[in-house]
Amino acid sequence: MQTVLNSMLLTKKILDICSLPTKKMILVLSGDKRIKAIKYEHVSSISFDKMLAWQMIFNANDQPNSLDVHPLTFTVAVGFKDGIKLFHIFSDGMKAANINFPFKNCECVKYSRFGHLLIAGSTNQIMIISPY
């Protein structure tokens, strides 16, 4: 089965996308500085506009580049131009965890398979972080 989702909700380029392992939801980071949470449990029977669970809009100064969800689905790491920030996931959105890692021009972030490490990349540098 293949399903292509098109919507006016996604008005800018998709920068990164990831699925939540414990929920039927995907997070989409787009060029308009938003993370959109999209429910996909009824992809074939519901319109895309009704699939939007919540969204988070970043400040004008923030430049998000990448995101990844912890394997246990309790935090999201977002890579920004000025560093990495962690956010807690709730049913109605994300809240800042006040945990930041200084890593300039962070272009990609990924959790390890079991979530005990957070790996970030920038140009030709790789940073390995223990997020606990």
BALOBA-1460 file (C-alpha; in Angstrom, 3 decimals):
// residues 132
<rec num="1" residu="m" x="0.000" y="0.000" z="0.000"/>
<rec num="2" residu="q" x="1.264" y="3.451" z="-0.902"/>
<rec num="3" residu="t" x="-0.303" y="6.726" z="0.094"/>
<rec num="4" residu="v" x="0.855" y="10.140" z="-1.008"/>
<rec num="5" residu="l" x="-0.169" y="13.002" z="1.249"/>
<rec num="6" residu="n" x="-0.548" y="16.404" z="-0.350"/>
<rec num="7" residu="s" x="-1.831" y="19.390" z="1.539"/>
<rec num="8" residu="m" x="-1.863" y="23.135" z="1.753"/>
<rec num="9" residu="l" x="-0.645" y="22.650" z="5.345"/>
<rec num="10" residu="l" x="2.838" y="21.970" z="3.990"/>
<rec num="11" residu="t" x="3.643" y="25.220" z="2.235"/>
<rec num="12" residu="k" x="7.445" y="25.062" z="2.427"/>
<rec num="13" residu="k" x="10.105" y="22.469" z="1.770"/>
<rec num="14" residu="i" x="10.277" y="19.462" z="4.124"/>
<rec num="15" residu="l" x="13.604" y="19.591" z="5.974"/>
<rec num="16" residu="d" x="13.252" y="16.398" z="8.008"/>
<rec num="17" residu="i" x="10.679" y="13.791" z="8.916"/>
<rec num="18" residu="c" x="10.504" y="11.004" z="11.516"/>
<rec num="19" residu="s" x="7.962" y="8.606" z="12.939"/>
<rec num="20" residu="l" x="7.103" y="8.132" z="16.594"/>
<rec num="21" residu="p" x="7.778" y="4.500" z="17.499"/>
<rec num="22" residu="t" x="5.019" y="4.205" z="20.103"/>
<rec num="23" residu="k" x="2.318" y="6.333" z="18.441"/>
<rec num="24" residu="k" x="0.773" y="6.367" z="14.987"/>
<rec num="25" residu="m" x="2.183" y="9.773" z="14.261"/>
<rec num="26" residu="i" x="4.916" y="11.392" z="12.210"/>
<rec num="27" residu="l" x="6.707" y="14.680" z="12.843"/>
<rec num="28" residu="v" x="7.491" y="16.897" z="9.875"/>
<rec num="29" residu="l" x="9.985" y="19.763" z="10.091"/>
<rec num="30" residu="s" x="9.378" y="22.241" z="7.297"/>
<rec num="31" residu="g" x="11.089" y="25.318" z="5.947"/>
<rec num="32" residu="d" x="8.474" y="27.584" z="7.533"/>
<rec num="33" residu="k" x="10.058" y="26.845" z="10.954"/>
<rec num="34" residu="r" x="7.276" y="24.543" z="12.109"/>
<rec num="35" residu="i" x="7.080" y="21.010" z="13.376"/>
<rec num="36" residu="k" x="3.777" y="19.415" z="12.459"/>
<rec num="37" residu="a" x="2.527" y="16.236" z="14.110"/>
<rec num="38" residu="i" x="0.451" y="14.176" z="11.717"/>
<rec num="39" residu="k" x="-1.686" y="11.203" z="12.798"/>
<rec num="40" residu="y" x="-1.707" y="8.420" z="10.237"/>
<rec num="41" residu="e" x="-3.839" y="5.665" z="11.731"/>
<rec num="42" residu="h" x="-6.638" y="6.172" z="9.168"/>
<rec num="43" residu="v" x="-4.639" y="7.377" z="6.166"/>
<rec num="44" residu="s" x="-7.014" y="6.012" z="3.537"/>
<rec num="45" residu="s" x="-10.259" y="7.239" z="5.080"/>
<rec num="46" residu="i" x="-9.593" y="10.727" z="6.385"/>
<rec num="47" residu="s" x="-8.576" y="13.986" z="4.775"/>
<rec num="48" residu="f" x="-5.044" y="15.228" z="5.367"/>
<rec num="49" residu="d" x="-6.260" y="18.431" z="7.025"/>
<rec num="50" residu="k" x="-7.939" y="16.363" z="9.770"/>
<rec num="51" residu="m" x="-4.745" y="14.376" z="10.332"/>
<rec num="52" residu="l" x="-2.902" y="17.339" z="11.878"/>
<rec num="53" residu="a" x="-2.685" y="16.669" z="15.624"/>
<rec num="54" residu="w" x="-0.683" y="19.753" z="16.620"/>
<rec num="55" residu="q" x="2.112" y="21.999" z="15.456"/>
<rec num="56" residu="m" x="4.932" y="23.951" z="17.012"/>
<rec num="57" residu="i" x="6.130" y="27.227" z="15.530"/>
<rec num="58" residu="f" x="9.665" y="28.405" z="16.258"/>
<rec num="59" residu="n" x="10.775" y="32.024" z="16.693"/>
<rec num="60" residu="a" x="11.993" y="34.077" z="13.748"/>
<rec num="61" residu="n" x="15.573" y="33.867" z="15.088"/>
<rec num="62" residu="d" x="15.547" y="30.050" z="15.269"/>
<rec num="63" residu="q" x="16.722" y="28.078" z="12.264"/>
<rec num="64" residu="p" x="15.806" y="24.406" z="12.747"/>
<rec num="65" residu="n" x="17.548" y="21.967" z="10.394"/>
<rec num="66" residu="s" x="16.836" y="18.464" z="11.666"/>
<rec num="67" residu="l" x="14.917" y="16.474" z="14.254"/>
<rec num="68" residu="d" x="14.739" y="12.994" z="15.703"/>
<rec num="69" residu="v" x="12.485" y="11.302" z="18.250"/>
<rec num="70" residu="h" x="13.881" y="9.311" z="21.159"/>
<rec num="71" residu="p" x="13.068" y="5.581" z="20.741"/>
<rec num="72" residu="l" x="10.848" y="5.674" z="23.832"/>
<rec num="73" residu="t" x="9.007" y="8.682" z="22.393"/>
<rec num="74" residu="f" x="9.427" y="11.037" z="25.299"/>
<rec num="75" residu="t" x="11.796" y="13.630" z="23.809"/>
<rec num="76" residu="v" x="12.556" y="15.207" z="20.467"/>
<rec num="77" residu="a" x="16.012" y="16.518" z="19.624"/>
<rec num="78" residu="v" x="16.013" y="19.459" z="17.227"/>
<rec num="79" residu="g" x="19.192" y="20.647" z="15.557"/>
<rec num="80" residu="f" x="19.407" y="24.415" z="15.052"/>
<rec num="81" residu="k" x="21.965" y="26.705" z="13.509"/>
<rec num="82" residu="d" x="23.132" y="27.672" z="17.015"/>
<rec num="83" residu="g" x="22.900" y="24.266" z="18.746"/>
<rec num="84" residu="i" x="20.689" y="21.357" z="19.761"/>
<rec num="85" residu="k" x="17.593" y="21.664" z="21.918"/>
<rec num="86" residu="l" x="15.546" y="18.904" z="23.533"/>
<rec num="87" residu="f" x="11.759" y="19.020" z="23.835"/>
<rec num="88" residu="h" x="9.304" y="16.830" z="25.753"/>
<rec num="89" residu="i" x="6.444" y="15.319" z="23.744"/>
<rec num="90" residu="f" x="2.916" y="15.597" z="25.123"/>
<rec num="91" residu="s" x="-0.407" y="14.638" z="23.569"/>
<rec num="92" residu="d" x="-1.123" y="18.262" z="22.664"/>
<rec num="93" residu="g" x="2.351" y="19.397" z="21.592"/>
<rec num="94" residu="m" x="5.954" y="19.821" z="22.629"/>
<rec num="95" residu="k" x="7.433" y="21.770" z="25.520"/>
<rec num="96" residu="a" x="11.045" y="22.898" z="25.848"/>
<rec num="97" residu="a" x="13.084" y="20.706" z="28.202"/>
<rec num="98" residu="n" x="15.602" y="23.496" z="28.888"/>
<rec num="99" residu="i" x="18.400" y="21.171" z="27.796"/>
<rec num="100" residu="n" x="20.663" y="22.669" z="25.160"/>
<rec num="101" residu="f" x="23.899" y="21.489" z="23.617"/>
<rec num="102" residu="p" x="26.134" y="24.075" z="21.952"/>
<rec num="103" residu="f" x="27.004" y="22.739" z="18.504"/>
<rec num="104" residu="k" x="27.109" y="25.408" z="15.807"/>
<rec num="105" residu="n" x="25.467" y="24.807" z="12.430"/>
<rec num="106" residu="c" x="23.909" y="21.502" z="13.476"/>
<rec num="107" residu="e" x="22.651" y="19.981" z="10.224"/>
<rec num="108" residu="c" x="21.439" y="16.597" z="11.458"/>
<rec num="109" residu="v" x="20.586" y="14.857" z="14.742"/>
<rec num="110" residu="k" x="19.817" y="11.185" z="15.367"/>
<rec num="111" residu="y" x="19.294" y="9.092" z="18.475"/>
<rec num="112" residu="s" x="21.020" y="5.725" z="18.725"/>
<rec num="113" residu="r" x="18.855" y="2.626" z="18.475"/>
<rec num="114" residu="f" x="18.223" y="2.453" z="22.224"/>
<rec num="115" residu="g" x="18.335" y="6.220" z="22.823"/>
<rec num="116" residu="h" x="21.381" y="6.246" z="25.100"/>
<rec num="117" residu="l" x="23.316" y="8.444" z="22.644"/>
<rec num="118" residu="l" x="22.453" y="11.443" z="20.533"/>
<rec num="119" residu="i" x="24.608" y="11.942" z="17.446"/>
<rec num="120" residu="a" x="24.820" y="15.304" z="15.693"/>
<rec num="121" residu="g" x="26.571" y="16.370" z="12.527"/>
<rec num="122" residu="s" x="27.796" y="19.680" z="11.196"/>
<rec num="123" residu="t" x="29.807" y="20.038" z="7.985"/>
<rec num="124" residu="n" x="32.678" y="17.613" z="8.720"/>
<rec num="125" residu="q" x="32.227" y="17.246" z="12.495"/>
<rec num="126" residu="i" x="30.310" y="14.636" z="14.466"/>
<rec num="127" residu="m" x="29.345" y="15.146" z="18.087"/>
<rec num="128" residu="i" x="28.283" y="12.212" z="20.304"/>
<rec num="129" residu="i" x="26.206" y="13.244" z="23.311"/>
<rec num="130" residu="s" x="24.889" y="11.345" z="26.315"/>
<rec num="131" residu="p" x="21.507" y="13.065" z="26.711"/>
<rec num="132" residu="y" x="20.956" y="11.823" z="30.291"/>
